[in-house]
Amino acid sequence: MEHLRHHQAEAVFLPFVGLEPWRRVRTENGGPLLYAYGPMNALDDRVRAARLAAAGYVDAPLDMRQVIPLVRQRLACDARGPFRVLLVDSDRESAAALSMTLASDDVLLASAHDAAAMMHAVEASPPDLILLASGLRSVSAVDLVAVLRTHSYFRNVPCALLVEDAKGESRAQYADADAIFRRDADTFILRSRLLMLLERGRRERQLRAMDVSTGVLTHAALLRATEREIATAGRGQSTLAVIRLEVNNPIRLRLTRGADALDLAQRILARAMRETLRQSDIVGQLCDNVFLGLLPACDTNSARERITAIREQFHTNILRHASLNDVTLCAGAADTSGGLEDVLSRADRELLASWGGGPMAADDPPSVSSALPFQRGRAAPLVAVPGPEPEPAPSTGSTPASDEEVVCVDDADGQVELSRAACLVQVGWSVRGDRTVGNHRQCDIVVPEVRAYPEQAFLTLDYARITVGGKRGRIELMQEGEASITVGESKLSATDAIHEARVEIIRRDTNLEPDFNVPLQFVPGAILPDPRAQFLEVDVTQRLVAALFTLGLARGEARSVRLGPASATLTYDGERARITNIVCPPDGRGLRPLFIRAGAHPWRLVPADESALSLEPGDAVLVGNNVYRFDIS
């Protein structure tokens, strides 16, 4: 406890045996997150840690490169706050009863009983949804939806109608509403449908080019602009500076002064950046509390001067709001003179070090969203409570060497891989549950980038989210403009018709123009080891696509490769391929996720003591969720 008071930690890591006595330290109002650490194969301890409400269980010894991103992601989710719903109902008693029904930790309701109150509520804090339970005076709820849809601001706010009965539901069909709810529906169903609509609206806002509330680029548009500016700086041998700013302690600000106060502080920061930076500079919102500025033809020293000007403008603007006078910022800056690939990471690291006496040190502690609260002169982001040395986990062999996050295939290697005598080609993925399609190693379904030159840099992108359970499923876009979903002749942002849908991932050339598409499509009736999984096939009949997923094999030459989560050695003897030196980490059940299929025979689980596999032409192997096929030219 004394250690925590001195360091004001946001997260505490302690051995599992010490979790129970420390659990009371975790308070309901902004206390530190508790993580347990120990051997990853201690399944019983992991289950008990979850029952003791631990935020997570990590492998021992602690690796700060893994620990810090883990905590930052968790705190970023906490900082996101509840959804805000504006309930419009002229009947105050009815509105109060409905608020009691729908309000929860995830949904914050505000009520408006007339048009003036509705306008004031929306302007004070833009809601995530307007729920119309009745009309206002002489204007019906259906007509009110039409009025909102023609307004330059309100047309971007989702609207839902709440009707009394089937007759009202029939009339509401003519309204341009995003959803229609029945008052007499089961409370659980009503709340679930409301949350689904709110989540969908949040994802759609993230995909827009401009955020209505702050007036800056959204996450998706900012990533595209960042990739474009980095590529431009690389081609022109010019300097690009990146600045990163955050409002400090957003979670505490929201808990103590409400979500409206946090929204207002973020809008003031965005306005200060727009007013201070040049017209050629680009400003965007990287996530809920992180703003990024891209400054072409600018170095780090000049960028720090801009940050100072932004701070001054921010404090000038915030003086008009007495309740926010103590709100502060933290910031970091970097430029491409030290390299293109990690400029964003270096700006982030300077932000984290700003309270530890770095170049941007100031009188304000860094943001809780950065998961690294600092005290003057020293950093104390995380507290690892010492405990007894954990027993070493059983060895599963060496793990594959760590590569860069974004998976890349050199463009010049494509012709070599495709012209080999034999090849192991990835033909798709076994998909079950929630899966993410992206270009980096944290994704479940990885579509590699094409690297034209060694220094070419890429952003980590998540293109789509796929959910599969048996024959049913759903596909949703996460990066509109970088991927598409087509059903028949229609372009959609999401669909439940997974077997009729075709997902295409765009691959761009060095000018960031579309070069070719990588098509993905579910194959109905495909047989996989998991009876509830569906086979997502990549069309490798196209040579540009095949170059991304093909490992060429020369006769008599051993090749070390990475197959999904495993590493192995491939050798081709002229007739068949041998896979040896297989290092494949076990799954959550302790089994090695490695299956083989000989011709048309059923899939067979490869035992843990079987260290070599032999593949005939046409045989398939499943490693993790990655499906490969052995072919001979």
Summary of the structure (lengths in Angstrom):
residues: 633
radius of gyration: 27.0
end to end distance: 66.7
largest distance: 84.2
contacts: 2012
relative contact order: 0.08
helix: 32%
strand: 31%
